[in-house]
């Protein structure tokens, strides 16, 4: 499902305009990204949690040459599915 298909589903389920659905989805994703960027966690009970984790620097290998390379430390986003989400997907 892409963003337009998601908007269409929201419009159908909630009976709002496409414009309002787009604004709502964009605002929600923006707030989640800004919050996680600051290092805070966003929890949507039953759906899941968005957070960031720190990955330590490590050594890796270039798959084409086999040469050892350094991979620098970085922060990366993480999503953990909630109990209800896990049950539905099972």
C-alpha positions as a Markdown table, in Angstrom:
| # | Residue | x | y | z |
|---|---|---|---|---|
| 1 | Unk | 0.0 | 0.0 | 0.0 |
| 2 | Unk | 1.3 | 3.4 | -0.9 |
| 3 | Unk | 0.5 | 6.8 | 0.6 |
| 4 | Unk | -2.4 | 7.5 | -1.9 |
| 5 | Unk | -4.0 | 4.1 | -1.2 |
| 6 | Unk | -3.7 | 4.8 | 2.6 |
| 7 | Unk | -5.4 | 8.2 | 2.1 |
| 8 | Unk | -8.2 | 6.5 | 0.1 |
| 9 | Unk | -8.7 | 4.0 | 2.9 |
| 10 | Unk | -8.8 | 6.7 | 5.6 |
| 11 | Unk | -11.3 | 8.7 | 3.6 |
| 12 | Unk | -13.5 | 5.7 | 3.2 |
| 13 | Unk | -13.3 | 4.6 | 6.9 |
| 14 | Unk | -13.6 | 8.0 | 8.6 |
| 15 | Unk | -15.7 | 9.9 | 6.0 |
| 16 | Unk | -13.5 | 12.9 | 5.7 |
| 17 | Unk | -12.2 | 14.8 | 2.6 |
| 18 | Unk | -9.0 | 13.6 | 0.9 |
| 19 | Unk | -7.4 | 16.9 | 1.7 |
| 20 | Unk | -8.1 | 16.5 | 5.4 |
| 21 | Unk | -6.9 | 12.9 | 5.3 |
| 22 | Unk | -3.6 | 14.0 | 3.6 |
| 23 | Unk | -3.1 | 16.8 | 6.1 |
| 24 | Unk | -3.7 | 14.5 | 9.1 |
| 25 | Unk | -1.4 | 11.7 | 7.8 |
| 26 | Unk | 1.4 | 14.2 | 6.9 |
| 27 | Unk | 1.1 | 15.9 | 10.3 |
| 28 | Unk | 1.2 | 12.5 | 12.2 |
| 29 | Unk | 4.3 | 11.3 | 10.4 |
| 30 | Unk | 6.0 | 14.7 | 10.8 |
| 31 | Unk | 5.3 | 14.7 | 14.6 |
| 32 | Unk | 6.6 | 11.1 | 14.9 |
| 33 | Unk | 9.8 | 11.8 | 13.0 |
| 34 | Unk | 10.5 | 15.1 | 14.9 |
| 35 | Unk | 9.9 | 13.3 | 18.2 |
| 36 | Unk | 12.2 | 10.4 | 17.4 |
| 37 | Unk | 14.8 | 12.7 | 16.0 |
| 38 | Unk | 14.9 | 14.5 | 19.5 |
| 39 | Unk | 15.5 | 11.1 | 21.1 |
| 40 | Unk | 12.1 | 10.7 | 22.6 |
| 41 | Unk | 9.7 | 7.7 | 22.1 |
| 42 | Unk | 6.3 | 7.7 | 20.5 |
| 43 | Unk | 3.9 | 4.9 | 21.7 |
| 44 | Unk | 0.6 | 4.2 | 20.1 |
| 45 | Unk | -1.0 | 1.6 | 22.4 |
| 46 | Unk | -1.9 | -1.6 | 20.5 |
| 47 | Unk | -0.1 | -0.4 | 17.4 |
| 48 | Unk | 3.5 | 0.0 | 18.4 |
| 49 | Unk | 6.4 | 2.3 | 19.5 |
| 50 | Unk | 8.7 | 4.4 | 17.5 |
| 51 | Unk | 12.2 | 5.2 | 19.0 |
| 52 | Unk | 15.8 | 5.7 | 18.0 |
| 53 | Unk | 18.7 | 3.5 | 18.9 |
| 54 | Unk | 22.5 | 4.2 | 18.8 |
| 55 | Unk | 24.6 | 1.8 | 16.8 |
| 56 | Unk | 28.2 | 1.5 | 17.8 |
| 57 | Unk | 31.0 | 1.9 | 15.4 |
| 58 | Unk | 32.1 | -1.4 | 13.9 |
| 59 | Unk | 34.2 | -3.0 | 11.2 |
| 60 | Unk | 32.6 | -4.4 | 8.1 |
| 61 | Unk | 33.7 | -5.8 | 4.7 |
| 62 | Unk | 33.1 | -4.4 | 1.2 |
| 63 | Unk | 31.2 | -7.2 | -0.5 |
| 64 | Unk | 32.8 | -6.5 | -3.9 |
| 65 | Unk | 36.4 | -6.4 | -2.8 |
| 66 | Unk | 36.4 | -8.1 | 0.5 |
| 67 | Unk | 38.4 | -5.2 | 1.9 |
| 68 | Unk | 37.8 | -4.3 | 5.6 |
| 69 | Unk | 36.1 | -1.0 | 6.2 |
| 70 | Unk | 35.1 | 1.1 | 9.2 |
| 71 | Unk | 31.4 | 1.7 | 9.7 |
| 72 | Unk | 30.9 | 4.8 | 11.9 |
| 73 | Unk | 28.5 | 5.0 | 14.8 |
| 74 | Unk | 25.0 | 6.4 | 14.1 |
| 75 | Unk | 21.5 | 6.8 | 15.4 |
| 76 | Unk | 18.8 | 4.9 | 13.5 |
| 77 | Unk | 15.0 | 4.7 | 13.9 |
| 78 | Unk | 13.4 | 1.7 | 15.4 |
| 79 | Unk | 9.8 | 0.4 | 15.4 |
| 80 | Unk | 8.5 | -2.2 | 17.8 |
| 81 | Unk | 5.0 | -3.7 | 17.0 |
| 82 | Unk | 2.5 | -3.6 | 19.8 |
| 83 | Unk | 0.7 | -6.7 | 21.1 |
| 84 | Unk | -2.5 | -6.2 | 19.1 |
| 85 | Unk | -0.5 | -5.6 | 15.9 |
| 86 | Unk | 1.4 | -8.8 | 16.5 |
| 87 | Unk | -1.8 | -10.8 | 17.1 |
| 88 | Unk | -3.4 | -9.5 | 13.9 |
| 89 | Unk | -0.4 | -10.3 | 11.8 |
| 90 | Unk | 0.1 | -13.8 | 13.3 |
